[in-house]
Amino acid sequence: MTILDPSGVPMADVTVNGVTDPFTGYDSSYAPPRGSRYILVDVTVTNTGSGVLSVSPSSLWVTDATASC
């Protein structure tokens, strides 16, 4: 997928390298709530624009068709 800047110019590409569903390598004290599971998504973000691109894992949101956020 391509990320566009506010003016519509491409600034980054996001590539999904792999998905692990369910992800079971978590600390047992942080288990998902009953009826839920963790999913690991490995992504690469490539700067394709002319400016500096800052990416933080905490600012990446992934939702599915049933998510409400």
Predicted model as a PDB file, atoms N, CA, C, CB and O in Angstrom, pLDDT in the B-factor column:
MODEL        1                                                                  
ATOM      1  N   MET A   1       0.836  -1.162   0.000  1.00 90.00           N  
ATOM      2  CA  MET A   1       0.000   0.000   0.000  1.00 90.00           C  
ATOM      3  C   MET A   1       0.879   1.222   0.000  1.00 90.00           C  
ATOM      4  CB  MET A   1      -0.950  -0.001   1.191  1.00 90.00           C  
ATOM      5  O   MET A   1       1.993   1.200   0.524  1.00 90.00           O  
ATOM      6  N   THR A   2       0.383   2.283  -0.584  1.00 94.00           N  
ATOM      7  CA  THR A   2       1.118   3.546  -0.655  1.00 94.00           C  
ATOM      8  C   THR A   2       0.494   4.551   0.302  1.00 94.00           C  
ATOM      9  CB  THR A   2       1.127   4.105  -2.101  1.00 94.00           C  
ATOM     10  O   THR A   2      -0.727   4.699   0.358  1.00 94.00           O  
ATOM     11  N   ILE A   3       1.344   5.238   1.050  1.00 91.00           N  
ATOM     12  CA  ILE A   3       0.890   6.304   1.944  1.00 91.00           C  
ATOM     13  C   ILE A   3       1.120   7.630   1.225  1.00 91.00           C  
ATOM     14  CB  ILE A   3       1.645   6.264   3.334  1.00 91.00           C  
ATOM     15  O   ILE A   3       2.198   7.881   0.687  1.00 91.00           O  
ATOM     16  N   LEU A   4       0.092   8.469   1.227  1.00 92.00           N  
ATOM     17  CA  LEU A   4       0.161   9.769   0.567  1.00 92.00           C  
ATOM     18  C   LEU A   4       0.316  10.879   1.598  1.00 92.00           C  
ATOM     19  CB  LEU A   4      -1.090  10.007  -0.292  1.00 92.00           C  
ATOM     20  O   LEU A   4      -0.196  10.774   2.712  1.00 92.00           O  
ATOM     21  N   ASP A   5       1.025  11.946   1.223  1.00 89.00           N  
ATOM     22  CA  ASP A   5       1.097  13.105   2.107  1.00 89.00           C  
ATOM     23  C   ASP A   5      -0.208  13.898   1.963  1.00 89.00           C  
ATOM     24  CB  ASP A   5       2.349  14.000   1.772  1.00 89.00           C  
ATOM     25  O   ASP A   5      -1.043  13.550   1.128  1.00 89.00           O  
ATOM     26  N   PRO A   6      -0.395  14.945   2.752  1.00 91.00           N  
ATOM     27  CA  PRO A   6      -1.655  15.690   2.696  1.00 91.00           C  
ATOM     28  C   PRO A   6      -2.015  16.251   1.317  1.00 91.00           C  
ATOM     29  CB  PRO A   6      -1.596  16.810   3.665  1.00 91.00           C  
ATOM     30  O   PRO A   6      -3.186  16.509   1.038  1.00 91.00           O  
ATOM     31  N   SER A   7      -1.009  16.442   0.455  1.00 93.00           N  
ATOM     32  CA  SER A   7      -1.303  16.973  -0.881  1.00 93.00           C  
ATOM     33  C   SER A   7      -1.520  15.865  -1.909  1.00 93.00           C  
ATOM     34  CB  SER A   7      -0.172  17.880  -1.342  1.00 93.00           C  
ATOM     35  O   SER A   7      -1.731  16.153  -3.087  1.00 93.00           O  
ATOM     36  N   GLY A   8      -1.471  14.594  -1.475  1.00 94.00           N  
ATOM     37  CA  GLY A   8      -1.733  13.477  -2.378  1.00 94.00           C  
ATOM     38  C   GLY A   8      -0.507  12.913  -3.063  1.00 94.00           C  
ATOM     39  O   GLY A   8      -0.631  12.071  -3.951  1.00 94.00           O  
ATOM     40  N   VAL A   9       0.682  13.364  -2.666  1.00 93.00           N  
ATOM     41  CA  VAL A   9       1.928  12.878  -3.255  1.00 93.00           C  
ATOM     42  C   VAL A   9       2.395  11.642  -2.477  1.00 93.00           C  
ATOM     43  CB  VAL A   9       3.028  13.995  -3.245  1.00 93.00           C  
ATOM     44  O   VAL A   9       2.405  11.666  -1.247  1.00 93.00           O  
ATOM     45  N   PRO A  10       2.780  10.566  -3.170  1.00 94.00           N  
ATOM     46  CA  PRO A  10       3.265   9.372  -2.468  1.00 94.00           C  
ATOM     47  C   PRO A  10       4.482   9.687  -1.601  1.00 94.00           C  
ATOM     48  CB  PRO A  10       3.614   8.270  -3.474  1.00 94.00           C  
ATOM     49  O   PRO A  10       5.417  10.353  -2.046  1.00 94.00           O  
ATOM     50  N   MET A  11       4.460   9.200  -0.356  1.00 95.00           N  
ATOM     51  CA  MET A  11       5.575   9.446   0.555  1.00 95.00           C  
ATOM     52  C   MET A  11       6.170   8.170   1.140  1.00 95.00           C  
ATOM     53  CB  MET A  11       5.126  10.341   1.671  1.00 95.00           C  
ATOM     54  O   MET A  11       7.293   8.195   1.642  1.00 95.00           O  
ATOM     55  N   ALA A  12       5.439   7.048   1.087  1.00 95.00           N  
ATOM     56  CA  ALA A  12       5.960   5.796   1.641  1.00 95.00           C  
ATOM     57  C   ALA A  12       5.172   4.619   1.087  1.00 95.00           C  
ATOM     58  CB  ALA A  12       5.897   5.808   3.188  1.00 95.00           C  
ATOM     59  O   ALA A  12       4.006   4.738   0.711  1.00 95.00           O  
ATOM     60  N   ASP A  13       5.846   3.487   1.049  1.00 96.00           N  
ATOM     61  CA  ASP A  13       5.199   2.215   0.715  1.00 96.00           C  
ATOM     62  C   ASP A  13       5.236   1.326   1.943  1.00 96.00           C  
ATOM     63  CB  ASP A  13       5.893   1.518  -0.501  1.00 96.00           C  
ATOM     64  O   ASP A  13       6.240   1.276   2.653  1.00 96.00           O  
ATOM     65  N   VAL A  14       4.140   0.624   2.190  1.00 94.00           N  
ATOM     66  CA  VAL A  14       4.065  -0.331   3.287  1.00 94.00           C  
ATOM     67  C   VAL A  14       3.899  -1.715   2.677  1.00 94.00           C  
ATOM     68  CB  VAL A  14       2.888   0.009   4.272  1.00 94.00           C  
ATOM     69  O   VAL A  14       2.985  -1.953   1.887  1.00 94.00           O  
ATOM     70  N   THR A  15       4.793  -2.623   3.052  1.00 95.00           N  
ATOM     71  CA  THR A  15       4.757  -3.995   2.555  1.00 95.00           C  
ATOM     72  C   THR A  15       4.527  -4.936   3.725  1.00 95.00           C  
ATOM     73  CB  THR A  15       6.068  -4.357   1.803  1.00 95.00           C  
ATOM     74  O   THR A  15       5.219  -4.847   4.739  1.00 95.00           O  
ATOM     75  N   VAL A  16       3.560  -5.837   3.593  1.00 93.00           N  
ATOM     76  CA  VAL A  16       3.330  -6.870   4.611  1.00 93.00           C  
ATOM     77  C   VAL A  16       4.219  -8.057   4.264  1.00 93.00           C  
ATOM     78  CB  VAL A  16       1.805  -7.296   4.682  1.00 93.00           C  
ATOM     79  O   VAL A  16       4.059  -8.678   3.214  1.00 93.00           O  
ATOM     80  N   ASN A  17       5.166  -8.368   5.162  1.00 96.00           N  
ATOM     81  CA  ASN A  17       6.109  -9.461   4.949  1.00 96.00           C  
ATOM     82  C   ASN A  17       5.579 -10.794   5.454  1.00 96.00           C  
ATOM     83  CB  ASN A  17       7.419  -9.149   5.625  1.00 96.00           C  
ATOM     84  O   ASN A  17       5.964 -11.852   4.955  1.00 96.00           O  
ATOM     85  N   GLY A  18       4.700 -10.741   6.439  1.00 96.00           N  
ATOM     86  CA  GLY A  18       4.157 -11.973   6.986  1.00 96.00           C  
ATOM     87  C   GLY A  18       3.149 -11.702   8.076  1.00 96.00           C  
ATOM     88  O   GLY A  18       3.125 -10.626   8.674  1.00 96.00           O  
ATOM     89  N   VAL A  19       2.307 -12.708   8.327  1.00 94.00           N  
ATOM     90  CA  VAL A  19       1.280 -12.631   9.373  1.00 94.00           C  
ATOM     91  C   VAL A  19       1.316 -13.931  10.153  1.00 94.00           C  
ATOM     92  CB  VAL A  19      -0.150 -12.374   8.769  1.00 94.00           C  
ATOM     93  O   VAL A  19       1.322 -15.013   9.566  1.00 94.00           O  
ATOM     94  N   THR A  20       1.340 -13.827  11.481  1.00 96.00           N  
ATOM     95  CA  THR A  20       1.266 -14.999  12.348  1.00 96.00           C  
ATOM     96  C   THR A  20      -0.031 -14.907  13.137  1.00 96.00           C  
ATOM     97  CB  THR A  20       2.511 -15.092  13.303  1.00 96.00           C  
ATOM     98  O   THR A  20      -0.207 -14.007  13.958  1.00 96.00           O  
ATOM     99  N   ASP A  21      -0.938 -15.844  12.885  1.00 94.00           N  
ATOM    100  CA  ASP A  21      -2.265 -15.816  13.503  1.00 94.00           C  
ATOM    101  C   ASP A  21      -2.655 -17.227  13.927  1.00 94.00           C  
ATOM    102  CB  ASP A  21      -3.324 -15.225  12.528  1.00 94.00           C  
ATOM    103  O   ASP A  21      -2.901 -18.077  13.071  1.00 94.00           O  
ATOM    104  N   PRO A  22      -2.715 -17.490  15.207  1.00 96.00           N  
ATOM    105  CA  PRO A  22      -2.500 -16.567  16.316  1.00 96.00           C  
ATOM    106  C   PRO A  22      -1.019 -16.456  16.676  1.00 96.00           C  
ATOM    107  CB  PRO A  22      -3.300 -17.015  17.535  1.00 96.00           C  
ATOM    108  O   PRO A  22      -0.241 -17.375  16.419  1.00 96.00           O  
ATOM    109  N   PHE A  23      -0.638 -15.332  17.266  1.00 96.00           N  
ATOM    110  CA  PHE A  23       0.708 -15.135  17.785  1.00 96.00           C  
ATOM    111  C   PHE A  23       0.706 -15.611  19.233  1.00 96.00           C  
ATOM    112  CB  PHE A  23       1.163 -13.630  17.669  1.00 96.00           C  
ATOM    113  O   PHE A  23      -0.088 -15.136  20.044  1.00 96.00           O  
ATOM    114  N   THR A  24       1.586 -16.540  19.555  1.00 96.00           N  
ATOM    115  CA  THR A  24       1.603 -17.122  20.904  1.00 96.00           C  
ATOM    116  C   THR A  24       2.877 -16.783  21.674  1.00 96.00           C  
ATOM    117  CB  THR A  24       1.452 -18.630  20.819  1.00 96.00           C  
ATOM    118  O   THR A  24       3.064 -17.286  22.782  1.00 96.00           O  
ATOM    119  N   GLY A  25       3.744 -15.959  21.134  1.00 96.00           N  
ATOM    120  CA  GLY A  25       5.015 -15.656  21.781  1.00 96.00           C  
ATOM    121  C   GLY A  25       4.960 -14.484  22.743  1.00 96.00           C  
ATOM    122  O   GLY A  25       5.964 -13.790  22.908  1.00 96.00           O  
ATOM    123  N   TYR A  26       3.849 -14.240  23.372  1.00 95.00           N  
ATOM    124  CA  TYR A  26       3.705 -13.118  24.293  1.00 95.00           C  
ATOM    125  C   TYR A  26       3.999 -13.559  25.728  1.00 95.00           C  
ATOM    126  CB  TYR A  26       2.289 -12.522  24.196  1.00 95.00           C  
ATOM    127  O   TYR A  26       3.976 -14.748  26.044  1.00 95.00           O  
ATOM    128  N   ASP A  27       4.274 -12.580  26.585  1.00 96.00           N  
ATOM    129  CA  ASP A  27       4.467 -12.809  28.021  1.00 96.00           C  
ATOM    130  C   ASP A  27       3.119 -13.245  28.595  1.00 96.00           C  
ATOM    131  CB  ASP A  27       5.018 -11.511  28.756  1.00 96.00           C  
ATOM    132  O   ASP A  27       2.105 -12.582  28.373  1.00 96.00           O  
ATOM    133  N   SER A  28       3.106 -14.340  29.322  1.00 94.00           N  
ATOM    134  CA  SER A  28       1.839 -14.883  29.834  1.00 94.00           C  
ATOM    135  C   SER A  28       1.106 -13.918  30.766  1.00 94.00           C  
ATOM    136  CB  SER A  28       2.097 -16.181  30.565  1.00 94.00           C  
ATOM    137  O   SER A  28      -0.105 -14.049  30.950  1.00 94.00           O  
ATOM    138  N   SER A  29       1.806 -12.961  31.353  1.00 96.00           N  
ATOM    139  CA  SER A  29       1.123 -11.985  32.220  1.00 96.00           C  
ATOM    140  C   SER A  29       0.368 -10.935  31.397  1.00 96.00           C  
ATOM    141  CB  SER A  29       2.140 -11.291  33.145  1.00 96.00           C  
ATOM    142  O   SER A  29      -0.369 -10.120  31.951  1.00 96.00           O  
ATOM    143  N   TYR A  30       0.558 -10.959  30.072  1.00 95.00           N  
ATOM    144  CA  TYR A  30      -0.155 -10.037  29.182  1.00 95.00           C  
ATOM    145  C   TYR A  30      -0.988 -10.805  28.163  1.00 95.00           C  
ATOM    146  CB  TYR A  30       0.837  -9.108  28.460  1.00 95.00           C  
ATOM    147  O   TYR A  30      -1.063 -10.423  26.995  1.00 95.00           O  
ATOM    148  N   ALA A  31      -1.606 -11.876  28.608  1.00 96.00           N  
ATOM    149  CA  ALA A  31      -2.444 -12.695  27.722  1.00 96.00           C  
ATOM    150  C   ALA A  31      -3.620 -11.875  27.202  1.00 96.00           C  
ATOM    151  CB  ALA A  31      -2.956 -13.957  28.461  1.00 96.00           C  
ATOM    152  O   ALA A  31      -4.114 -10.990  27.900  1.00 96.00           O  
ATOM    153  N   PRO A  32      -4.070 -12.162  25.985  1.00 96.00           N  
ATOM    154  CA  PRO A  32      -5.229 -11.435  25.448  1.00 96.00           C  
ATOM    155  C   PRO A  32      -6.486 -11.774  26.245  1.00 96.00           C  
ATOM    156  CB  PRO A  32      -5.438 -11.770  23.951  1.00 96.00           C  
ATOM    157  O   PRO A  32      -6.565 -12.846  26.845  1.00 96.00           O  
ATOM    158  N   PRO A  33      -7.456 -10.885  26.257  1.00 95.00           N  
ATOM    159  CA  PRO A  33      -8.709 -11.166  26.959  1.00 95.00           C  
ATOM    160  C   PRO A  33      -9.374 -12.425  26.395  1.00 95.00           C  
ATOM    161  CB  PRO A  33      -9.668  -9.961  26.852  1.00 95.00           C  
ATOM    162  O   PRO A  33      -9.176 -12.771  25.230  1.00 95.00           O  
ATOM    163  N   ARG A  34     -10.151 -13.093  27.218  1.00 95.00           N  
ATOM    164  CA  ARG A  34     -10.866 -14.292  26.785  1.00 95.00           C  
ATOM    165  C   ARG A  34     -11.686 -13.988  25.528  1.00 95.00           C  
ATOM    166  CB  ARG A  34     -11.783 -14.820  27.917  1.00 95.00           C  
ATOM    167  O   ARG A  34     -12.383 -12.976  25.459  1.00 95.00           O  
ATOM    168  N   GLY A  35     -11.592 -14.870  24.548  1.00 93.00           N  
ATOM    169  CA  GLY A  35     -12.312 -14.693  23.298  1.00 93.00           C  
ATOM    170  C   GLY A  35     -11.537 -13.881  22.269  1.00 93.00           C  
ATOM    171  O   GLY A  35     -12.019 -13.665  21.157  1.00 93.00           O  
ATOM    172  N   SER A  36     -10.334 -13.428  22.633  1.00 93.00           N  
ATOM    173  CA  SER A  36      -9.495 -12.639  21.726  1.00 93.00           C  
ATOM    174  C   SER A  36      -8.183 -13.375  21.490  1.00 93.00           C  
ATOM    175  CB  SER A  36      -9.229 -11.215  22.300  1.00 93.00           C  
ATOM    176  O   SER A  36      -7.893 -14.370  22.153  1.00 93.00           O  
ATOM    177  N   ARG A  37      -7.399 -12.884  20.548  1.00 93.00           N  
ATOM    178  CA  ARG A  37      -6.081 -13.450  20.296  1.00 93.00           C  
ATOM    179  C   ARG A  37      -5.184 -12.346  19.763  1.00 93.00           C  
ATOM    180  CB  ARG A  37      -6.155 -14.647  19.298  1.00 93.00           C  
ATOM    181  O   ARG A  37      -5.657 -11.335  19.242  1.00 93.00           O  
ATOM    182  N   TYR A  38      -3.877 -12.558  19.903  1.00 93.00           N  
ATOM    183  CA  TYR A  38      -2.919 -11.638  19.324  1.00 93.00           C  
ATOM    184  C   TYR A  38      -2.561 -12.124  17.925  1.00 93.00           C  
ATOM    185  CB  TYR A  38      -1.654 -11.512  20.214  1.00 93.00           C  
ATOM    186  O   TYR A  38      -2.499 -13.324  17.661  1.00 93.00           O  
ATOM    187  N   ILE A  39      -2.328 -11.168  17.043  1.00 91.00           N  
ATOM    188  CA  ILE A  39      -1.882 -11.448  15.678  1.00 91.00           C  
ATOM    189  C   ILE A  39      -0.629 -10.606  15.446  1.00 91.00           C  
ATOM    190  CB  ILE A  39      -3.014 -11.127  14.604  1.00 91.00           C  
ATOM    191  O   ILE A  39      -0.617  -9.405  15.718  1.00 91.00           O  
ATOM    192  N   LEU A  40       0.421 -11.251  14.943  1.00 92.00           N  
ATOM    193  CA  LEU A  40       1.674 -10.556  14.644  1.00 92.00           C  
ATOM    194  C   LEU A  40       1.709 -10.229  13.156  1.00 92.00           C  
ATOM    195  CB  LEU A  40       2.912 -11.418  15.055  1.00 92.00           C  
ATOM    196  O   LEU A  40       1.537 -11.111  12.315  1.00 92.00           O  
ATOM    197  N   VAL A  41       1.935  -8.955  12.837  1.00 91.00           N  
ATOM    198  CA  VAL A  41       2.044  -8.524  11.447  1.00 91.00           C  
ATOM    199  C   VAL A  41       3.426  -7.902  11.274  1.00 91.00           C  
ATOM    200  CB  VAL A  41       0.899  -7.506  11.060  1.00 91.00           C  
ATOM    201  O   VAL A  41       3.756  -6.912  11.926  1.00 91.00           O  
ATOM    202  N   ASP A  42       4.227  -8.488  10.393  1.00 93.00           N  
ATOM    203  CA  ASP A  42       5.574  -8.000  10.091  1.00 93.00           C  
ATOM    204  C   ASP A  42       5.482  -7.114   8.852  1.00 93.00           C  
ATOM    205  CB  ASP A  42       6.586  -9.189   9.867  1.00 93.00           C  
ATOM    206  O   ASP A  42       5.121  -7.581   7.771  1.00 93.00           O  
ATOM    207  N   VAL A  43       5.810  -5.834   9.017  1.00 93.00           N  
ATOM    208  CA  VAL A  43       5.712  -4.892   7.901  1.00 93.00           C  
ATOM    209  C   VAL A  43       7.035  -4.170   7.681  1.00 93.00           C  
ATOM    210  CB  VAL A  43       4.592  -3.875   8.155  1.00 93.00           C  
ATOM    211  O   VAL A  43       7.853  -4.043   8.591  1.00 93.00           O  
ATOM    212  N   THR A  44       7.225  -3.699   6.449  1.00 95.00           N  
ATOM    213  CA  THR A  44       8.350  -2.841   6.099  1.00 95.00           C  
ATOM    214  C   THR A  44       7.773  -1.545   5.550  1.00 95.00           C  
ATOM    215  CB  THR A  44       9.311  -3.532   5.060  1.00 95.00           C  
ATOM    216  O   THR A  44       6.901  -1.557   4.682  1.00 95.00           O  
ATOM    217  N   VAL A  45       8.272  -0.427   6.068  1.00 94.00           N  
ATOM    218  CA  VAL A  45       7.864   0.887   5.577  1.00 94.00           C  
ATOM    219  C   VAL A  45       9.066   1.493   4.864  1.00 94.00           C  
ATOM    220  CB  VAL A  45       7.354   1.819   6.749  1.00 94.00           C  
ATOM    221  O   VAL A  45      10.135   1.653   5.453  1.00 94.00           O  
ATOM    222  N   THR A  46       8.879   1.826   3.596  1.00 96.00           N  
ATOM    223  CA  THR A  46       9.954   2.388   2.773  1.00 96.00           C  
ATOM    224  C   THR A  46       9.624   3.829   2.416  1.00 96.00           C  
ATOM    225  CB  THR A  46      10.170   1.546   1.489  1.00 96.00           C  
ATOM    226  O   THR A  46       8.563   4.110   1.858  1.00 96.00           O  
ATOM    227  N   ASN A  47      10.525   4.729   2.736  1.00 97.00           N  
ATOM    228  CA  ASN A  47      10.347   6.136   2.397  1.00 97.00           C  
ATOM    229  C   ASN A  47      10.537   6.299   0.893  1.00 97.00           C  
ATOM    230  CB  ASN A  47      11.345   7.040   3.190  1.00 97.00           C  
ATOM    231  O   ASN A  47      11.620   6.027   0.374  1.00 97.00           O  
ATOM    232  N   THR A  48       9.513   6.733   0.200  1.00 96.00           N  
ATOM    233  CA  THR A  48       9.594   6.957  -1.246  1.00 96.00           C  
ATOM    234  C   THR A  48       9.517   8.443  -1.587  1.00 96.00           C  
ATOM    235  CB  THR A  48       8.474   6.200  -1.964  1.00 96.00           C  
ATOM    236  O   THR A  48       9.574   8.827  -2.755  1.00 96.00           O  
ATOM    237  N   GLY A  49       9.388   9.265  -0.560  1.00 92.00           N  
ATOM    238  CA  GLY A  49       9.286  10.707  -0.780  1.00 92.00           C  
ATOM    239  C   GLY A  49      10.633  11.384  -0.657  1.00 92.00           C  
ATOM    240  O   GLY A  49      11.661  10.729  -0.484  1.00 92.00           O  
ATOM    241  N   SER A  50      10.615  12.699  -0.747  1.00 90.00           N  
ATOM    242  CA  SER A  50      11.851  13.473  -0.684  1.00 90.00           C  
ATOM    243  C   SER A  50      12.171  13.965   0.726  1.00 90.00           C  
ATOM    244  CB  SER A  50      11.761  14.650  -1.620  1.00 90.00           C  
ATOM    245  O   SER A  50      13.276  14.450   0.970  1.00 90.00           O  
ATOM    246  N   GLY A  51      11.224  13.848   1.655  1.00 89.00           N  
ATOM    247  CA  GLY A  51      11.441  14.331   3.011  1.00 89.00           C  
ATOM    248  C   GLY A  51      11.800  13.221   3.983  1.00 89.00           C  
ATOM    249  O   GLY A  51      11.857  12.046   3.622  1.00 89.00           O  
ATOM    250  N   VAL A  52      12.037  13.618   5.209  1.00 92.00           N  
ATOM    251  CA  VAL A  52      12.324  12.677   6.282  1.00 92.00           C  
ATOM    252  C   VAL A  52      11.023  12.003   6.696  1.00 92.00           C  
ATOM    253  CB  VAL A  52      12.997  13.390   7.495  1.00 92.00           C  
ATOM    254  O   VAL A  52       9.996  12.663   6.849  1.00 92.00           O  
ATOM    255  N   LEU A  53      11.072  10.691   6.875  1.00 91.00           N  
ATOM    256  CA  LEU A  53       9.897   9.931   7.302  1.00 91.00           C  
ATOM    257  C   LEU A  53      10.206   9.297   8.651  1.00 91.00           C  
ATOM    258  CB  LEU A  53       9.503   8.842   6.244  1.00 91.00           C  
ATOM    259  O   LEU A  53      11.178   8.553   8.783  1.00 91.00           O  
ATOM    260  N   SER A  54       9.395   9.583   9.634  1.00 90.00           N  
ATOM    261  CA  SER A  54       9.550   8.999  10.960  1.00 90.00           C  
ATOM    262  C   SER A  54       8.401   8.031  11.185  1.00 90.00           C  
ATOM    263  CB  SER A  54       9.589  10.098  12.070  1.00 90.00           C  
ATOM    264  O   SER A  54       7.233   8.399  11.057  1.00 90.00           O  
ATOM    265  N   VAL A  55       8.740   6.787  11.522  1.00 90.00           N  
ATOM    266  CA  VAL A  55       7.724   5.753  11.729  1.00 90.00           C  
ATOM    267  C   VAL A  55       7.905   5.157  13.114  1.00 90.00           C  
ATOM    268  CB  VAL A  55       7.813   4.646  10.635  1.00 90.00           C  
ATOM    269  O   VAL A  55       9.024   4.843  13.520  1.00 90.00           O  
ATOM    270  N   SER A  56       6.813   5.002  13.834  1.00 89.00           N  
ATOM    271  CA  SER A  56       6.839   4.397  15.162  1.00 89.00           C  
ATOM    272  C   SER A  56       5.846   3.244  15.202  1.00 89.00           C  
ATOM    273  CB  SER A  56       6.513   5.446  16.264  1.00 89.00           C  
ATOM    274  O   SER A  56       4.707   3.400  14.764  1.00 89.00           O  
ATOM    275  N   PRO A  57       6.260   2.080  15.723  1.00 85.00           N  
ATOM    276  CA  PRO A  57       5.313   0.963  15.830  1.00 85.00           C  
ATOM    277  C   PRO A  57       4.056   1.317  16.621  1.00 85.00           C  
ATOM    278  CB  PRO A  57       5.991  -0.222  16.478  1.00 85.00           C  
ATOM    279  O   PRO A  57       2.988   0.757  16.375  1.00 85.00           O  
ATOM    280  N   SER A  58       4.181   2.239  17.561  1.00 83.00           N  
ATOM    281  CA  SER A  58       3.011   2.608  18.366  1.00 83.00           C  
ATOM    282  C   SER A  58       2.020   3.472  17.595  1.00 83.00           C  
ATOM    283  CB  SER A  58       3.452   3.340  19.615  1.00 83.00           C  
ATOM    284  O   SER A  58       0.901   3.690  18.059  1.00 83.00           O  
ATOM    285  N   SER A  59       2.417   3.966  16.426  1.00 81.00           N  
ATOM    286  CA  SER A  59       1.489   4.787  15.637  1.00 81.00           C  
ATOM    287  C   SER A  59       0.923   4.037  14.440  1.00 81.00           C  
ATOM    288  CB  SER A  59       2.186   6.047  15.160  1.00 81.00           C  
ATOM    289  O   SER A  59       0.248   4.629  13.598  1.00 81.00           O  
ATOM    290  N   LEU A  60       1.191   2.743  14.358  1.00 79.00           N  
ATOM    291  CA  LEU A  60       0.672   1.921  13.270  1.00 79.00           C  
ATOM    292  C   LEU A  60      -0.572   1.185  13.763  1.00 79.00           C  
ATOM    293  CB  LEU A  60       1.753   0.914  12.759  1.00 79.00           C  
ATOM    294  O   LEU A  60      -0.527   0.470  14.765  1.00 79.00           O  
ATOM    295  N   TRP A  61      -1.675   1.368  13.052  1.00 79.00           N  
ATOM    296  CA  TRP A  61      -2.938   0.717  13.423  1.00 79.00           C  
ATOM    297  C   TRP A  61      -3.356  -0.223  12.306  1.00 79.00           C  
ATOM    298  CB  TRP A  61      -4.057   1.767  13.705  1.00 79.00           C  
ATOM    299  O   TRP A  61      -3.361   0.147  11.132  1.00 79.00           O  
ATOM    300  N   VAL A  62      -3.705  -1.433  12.685  1.00 76.00           N  
ATOM    301  CA  VAL A  62      -4.204  -2.414  11.733  1.00 76.00           C  
ATOM    302  C   VAL A  62      -5.589  -2.836  12.207  1.00 76.00           C  
ATOM    303  CB  VAL A  62      -3.234  -3.649  11.606  1.00 76.00           C  
ATOM    304  O   VAL A  62      -5.758  -3.220  13.364  1.00 76.00           O  
ATOM    305  N   THR A  63      -6.570  -2.770  11.331  1.00 77.00           N  
ATOM    306  CA  THR A  63      -7.923  -3.193  11.692  1.00 77.00           C  
ATOM    307  C   THR A  63      -8.429  -4.194  10.672  1.00 77.00           C  
ATOM    308  CB  THR A  63      -8.881  -1.982  11.782  1.00 77.00           C  
ATOM    309  O   THR A  63      -7.949  -4.258   9.541  1.00 77.00           O  
ATOM    310  N   ASP A  64      -9.401  -4.969  11.098  1.00 73.00           N  
ATOM    311  CA  ASP A  64     -10.024  -5.898  10.150  1.00 73.00           C  
ATOM    312  C   ASP A  64     -11.459  -5.447   9.891  1.00 73.00           C  
ATOM    313  CB  ASP A  64      -9.990  -7.367  10.691  1.00 73.00           C  
ATOM    314  O   ASP A  64     -11.900  -4.431  10.428  1.00 73.00           O  
ATOM    315  N   ALA A  65     -12.167  -6.182   9.093  1.00 75.00           N  
ATOM    316  CA  ALA A  65     -13.504  -5.786   8.688  1.00 75.00           C  
ATOM    317  C   ALA A  65     -14.499  -5.755   9.845  1.00 75.00           C  
ATOM    318  CB  ALA A  65     -14.000  -6.713   7.629  1.00 75.00           C  
ATOM    319  O   ALA A  65     -15.540  -5.106   9.741  1.00 75.00           O  
ATOM    320  N   THR A  66     -14.195  -6.447  10.947  1.00 73.00           N  
ATOM    321  CA  THR A  66     -15.137  -6.491  12.071  1.00 73.00           C  
ATOM    322  C   THR A  66     -14.733  -5.547  13.193  1.00 73.00           C  
ATOM    323  CB  THR A  66     -15.243  -7.908  12.611  1.00 73.00           C  
ATOM    324  O   THR A  66     -15.453  -5.438  14.185  1.00 73.00           O  
ATOM    325  N   ALA A  67     -13.601  -4.860  13.064  1.00 62.00           N  
ATOM    326  CA  ALA A  67     -13.133  -3.963  14.121  1.00 62.00           C  
ATOM    327  C   ALA A  67     -13.941  -2.676  14.137  1.00 62.00           C  
ATOM    328  CB  ALA A  67     -11.645  -3.646  13.940  1.00 62.00           C  
ATOM    329  O   ALA A  67     -14.381  -2.185  13.097  1.00 62.00           O  
ATOM    330  N   SER A  68     -14.127  -2.144  15.329  1.00 59.00           N  
ATOM    331  CA  SER A  68     -14.787  -0.856  15.453  1.00 59.00           C  
ATOM    332  C   SER A  68     -13.872   0.055  16.265  1.00 59.00           C  
ATOM    333  CB  SER A  68     -16.200  -0.995  16.123  1.00 59.00           C  
ATOM    334  O   SER A  68     -13.703  -0.130  17.470  1.00 59.00           O  
ATOM    335  N   CYS A  69     -13.291   1.030  15.597  1.00 52.00           N  
ATOM    336  CA  CYS A  69     -12.410   1.968  16.312  1.00 52.00           C  
ATOM    337  C   CYS A  69     -12.504   3.332  15.702  1.00 52.00           C  
ATOM    338  CB  CYS A  69     -10.958   1.490  16.295  1.00 52.00           C  
ATOM    339  O   CYS A  69     -11.838   4.260  16.161  1.00 52.00           O  
TER     340      CYS A  69                                                      
ENDMDL                                                                          
END                                                                             
